[in-house]
Amino acid sequence: MIAKMNELKKLFYEIKSKGFIESEYMGPGSIGRTFEDLIGVPSNEFEIPDFDQIEIKTKTESSDAYTSLFSCTPAGPHYHEVERLKDLYGYPDSKLKIYNVLNTSICSKYKNNVGLDFFFELKVDKNNEKLYLLIYDKQKKLIENKVYWDFDVLKEKLYRKLKYLAYVKAEKRIYENKKYFKYYSMKIYKLKDFDTFINLLEEGVIRISIKIGVYRDERRFGKIHDHGTSFCIQEKDLEKLYELIEIYK
């Protein structure tokens, strides 16, 4: 593990010394994909760490957005549970009004409004080792508590992908319709334990983001576009979940 950390450290300093680097990508994930290209890591959708045992997260200096830790589809009464949630509790797409979408963030500290008619909230049940999604009507009366995540599933995902974390910051510039990044700092973290993760869910520090849209291109027009159900945390709270090992600047 130490050897891999040192290898990543060396690569980071080589990248940092180059200053602004042109990206081949323009989408929202361009900062991460560019860094992965630079360290020689092929892009993949498997739920394994990016660099041996180290998961890499990248953020621009001005971003205060939540960082996605991992994605995990909930269980419930339907095989395609997120599609059921979208159909029952979603709201019309801004352009394709006949199709429902569902984009919301949920935590355990308050009931979050979803569209005009519903509220979502998380409940940590340590006795039954489940994380429940509670759904309320507009009067905030509980109408459903069937959707859940098993602790065992969450633990397996967390330990498999996120035992070690490299958090890389970069400055972004756009010039003549091209995007450039200057990677200037990297922090290496080690996960504390699963109990800490559950406690942070209960405290509302870790939240869940559901992003279910609809395709608008001709080939997939009207089909569900599931961007994933992600467990997320803010950068300022990382040291509640992780122990800081090293800072490279």
Legacy VTK file of the C-alpha trace (Angstrom):
# vtk DataFile Version 3.0
C-alpha trace
ASCII
DATASET POLYDATA
POINTS 249 float
0.000 0.000 0.000
2.826 2.411 0.872
4.453 1.702 -2.491
1.235 2.598 -4.331
0.846 5.804 -2.332
4.390 6.790 -3.217
3.758 5.981 -6.874
0.629 8.136 -6.897
2.514 10.911 -5.080
5.234 10.876 -7.753
2.674 10.993 -10.560
0.815 13.839 -8.883
3.936 15.994 -8.607
4.784 15.312 -12.258
1.293 16.451 -13.254
1.398 19.485 -10.964
4.718 20.625 -12.482
3.071 20.905 -15.921
0.697 23.687 -14.830
-2.482 24.017 -16.884
-3.210 20.923 -18.968
-5.697 20.842 -21.815
-8.562 18.396 -21.339
-9.947 16.268 -24.120
-13.331 16.354 -22.402
-15.919 19.085 -21.877
-18.564 17.349 -19.771
-19.081 17.585 -15.996
-16.718 14.652 -15.328
-13.860 16.100 -17.338
-11.683 16.967 -14.325
-11.636 13.354 -13.153
-11.302 11.761 -16.574
-8.392 14.053 -17.433
-6.547 13.168 -14.216
-7.132 9.449 -14.784
-5.687 9.752 -18.294
-2.631 11.524 -16.904
-1.885 8.782 -14.363
-2.577 6.039 -16.896
-5.803 4.690 -15.397
-8.401 3.559 -17.977
-11.933 4.780 -17.417
-14.219 2.045 -16.123
-17.635 1.637 -14.523
-16.664 -1.171 -12.158
-17.070 -0.554 -8.440
-13.405 -0.946 -7.604
-10.797 1.669 -6.581
-9.186 3.663 -9.370
-5.525 3.174 -8.390
-4.933 -0.237 -6.817
-6.637 0.200 -3.390
-6.962 3.988 -3.674
-10.153 5.650 -4.919
-9.529 9.036 -6.563
-11.924 11.976 -6.290
-11.319 15.284 -8.057
-12.823 18.714 -7.456
-12.242 22.233 -8.760
-11.111 24.832 -6.229
-14.389 26.772 -6.332
-16.748 23.783 -6.111
-18.743 23.306 -2.913
-20.761 20.454 -4.402
-21.141 17.182 -2.556
-18.707 14.387 -3.460
-20.259 11.072 -4.429
-18.797 8.197 -2.407
-20.544 5.301 -4.140
-23.851 4.388 -5.762
-26.285 1.849 -4.359
-29.758 1.046 -5.692
-32.349 0.563 -2.934
-34.435 -2.534 -2.337
-38.212 -2.514 -2.056
-41.487 -3.957 -3.352
-40.524 -3.603 -7.021
-37.585 -5.116 -8.913
-36.866 -1.737 -10.537
-37.376 0.287 -7.383
-36.062 3.645 -8.607
-38.386 3.484 -11.611
-41.349 2.862 -9.297
-40.321 5.868 -7.168
-40.059 8.013 -10.274
-43.483 6.951 -11.544
-45.287 7.393 -8.213
-43.503 10.344 -6.634
-41.695 12.117 -9.453
-42.750 15.221 -11.358
-42.934 16.179 -15.062
-39.721 16.766 -16.965
-39.161 20.443 -17.768
-39.426 19.802 -21.528
-41.053 16.386 -21.977
-44.045 16.970 -19.713
-45.564 13.534 -20.287
-42.569 11.848 -18.623
-41.769 11.920 -14.924
-38.300 12.616 -13.508
-36.996 12.490 -9.953
-34.001 14.571 -8.898
-33.621 15.114 -5.178
-31.291 14.876 -2.193
-32.361 13.116 1.002
-30.970 13.125 4.537
-32.073 12.045 8.000
-32.282 15.502 9.560
-35.211 16.996 7.671
-37.992 16.182 5.219
-36.955 17.338 1.762
-39.641 18.556 -0.642
-39.983 16.518 -3.850
-42.024 18.257 -6.514
-45.251 19.780 -5.170
-46.821 16.827 -3.408
-44.264 14.797 -1.465
-41.432 14.887 1.084
-38.557 12.386 1.432
-36.518 11.598 4.543
-33.989 8.944 5.639
-34.253 6.866 8.801
-31.364 4.825 10.205
-32.617 1.640 11.895
-29.620 0.167 13.734
-31.650 -2.629 15.330
-32.750 -4.064 11.980
-29.576 -2.863 10.210
-31.416 -1.040 7.475
-31.545 2.487 6.121
-35.138 3.396 5.217
-36.558 5.935 2.805
-39.636 7.545 4.358
-42.135 9.228 2.032
-44.710 11.780 3.194
-47.605 13.560 1.511
-47.874 17.370 1.328
-49.306 17.457 4.871
-46.189 15.551 5.974
-48.150 12.442 6.818
-46.167 9.222 6.353
-47.487 7.301 3.336
-44.675 4.808 2.618
-41.640 3.216 4.309
-41.070 0.230 2.015
-37.770 1.282 0.408
-34.506 0.462 2.177
-30.785 -0.262 1.963
-29.322 -3.183 3.941
-26.326 -2.323 6.100
-24.470 -5.387 4.763
-24.744 -4.104 1.195
-23.591 -0.604 2.144
-20.679 -1.975 4.161
-19.482 -4.191 1.322
-19.537 -1.299 -1.139
-17.795 1.103 1.245
-14.984 -1.307 2.164
-14.454 -2.555 -1.378
-14.170 0.877 -2.992
-13.309 3.472 -0.374
-10.845 2.183 2.238
-8.338 4.710 0.911
-9.184 7.984 -0.783
-7.091 10.467 -2.759
-8.813 13.851 -2.951
-7.333 15.983 -5.728
-8.050 19.687 -6.212
-7.572 21.630 -9.434
-8.006 25.086 -10.898
-10.092 25.293 -14.064
-9.874 27.646 -17.013
-11.746 27.791 -20.306
-9.997 29.403 -23.250
-11.234 29.419 -26.859
-13.854 26.772 -26.033
-11.251 24.440 -24.554
-11.034 23.375 -20.912
-7.779 23.384 -18.939
-6.959 22.059 -15.455
-4.078 22.768 -13.092
-3.906 20.107 -10.391
-2.372 21.672 -7.302
-3.116 19.604 -4.172
-3.828 16.031 -3.125
-4.870 14.625 0.245
-4.704 10.930 1.101
-7.267 9.558 3.557
-7.910 6.228 5.293
-11.461 5.146 6.140
-12.277 5.025 9.859
-14.954 2.302 10.024
-18.495 1.403 8.980
-20.038 2.479 12.289
-18.745 5.995 11.631
-20.363 5.924 8.186
-23.737 4.922 9.696
-23.480 7.570 12.413
-22.810 10.239 9.797
-25.894 9.104 7.876
-27.898 9.422 11.070
-26.480 12.908 11.725
-27.310 14.079 8.198
-23.645 14.589 7.266
-23.882 11.927 4.555
-26.920 12.203 2.308
-28.357 10.365 -0.680
-28.794 11.897 -4.126
-31.330 10.411 -6.551
-31.035 11.497 -10.183
-33.582 9.950 -12.527
-34.134 11.753 -15.789
-35.454 10.964 -19.249
-33.563 10.599 -22.523
-34.317 13.227 -25.148
-32.224 11.956 -28.060
-33.965 10.258 -30.949
-32.605 6.763 -30.326
-33.604 6.571 -26.632
-36.391 9.147 -26.580
-38.620 8.873 -23.506
-36.657 6.080 -21.802
-35.588 6.369 -18.180
-32.127 7.860 -17.631
-30.927 6.687 -14.220
-27.795 8.632 -13.233
-27.483 6.593 -10.045
-28.480 6.714 -6.403
-25.392 8.121 -4.708
-24.209 8.422 -1.122
-22.543 11.832 -0.858
-20.489 13.969 1.541
-19.063 17.491 1.503
-15.318 18.082 1.421
-15.402 19.875 4.783
-16.763 16.697 6.407
-14.295 14.194 4.942
-12.261 14.026 8.134
-15.370 12.908 10.015
-15.390 9.761 7.874
-11.661 9.454 7.182
-8.307 9.849 8.901
-6.030 12.238 7.009
-2.746 10.449 6.185
-0.848 12.950 4.042
-1.157 16.258 2.191
0.741 16.932 -1.032
1.005 20.502 -2.354
LINES 1 250
249 0 1 2 3 4 5 6 7 8 9 10 11 12 13 14 15 16 17 18 19 20 21 22 23 24 25 26 27 28 29 30 31 32 33 34 35 36 37 38 39 40 41 42 43 44 45 46 47 48 49 50 51 52 53 54 55 56 57 58 59 60 61 62 63 64 65 66 67 68 69 70 71 72 73 74 75 76 77 78 79 80 81 82 83 84 85 86 87 88 89 90 91 92 93 94 95 96 97 98 99 100 101 102 103 104 105 106 107 108 109 110 111 112 113 114 115 116 117 118 119 120 121 122 123 124 125 126 127 128 129 130 131 132 133 134 135 136 137 138 139 140 141 142 143 144 145 146 147 148 149 150 151 152 153 154 155 156 157 158 159 160 161 162 163 164 165 166 167 168 169 170 171 172 173 174 175 176 177 178 179 180 181 182 183 184 185 186 187 188 189 190 191 192 193 194 195 196 197 198 199 200 201 202 203 204 205 206 207 208 209 210 211 212 213 214 215 216 217 218 219 220 221 222 223 224 225 226 227 228 229 230 231 232 233 234 235 236 237 238 239 240 241 242 243 244 245 246 247 248
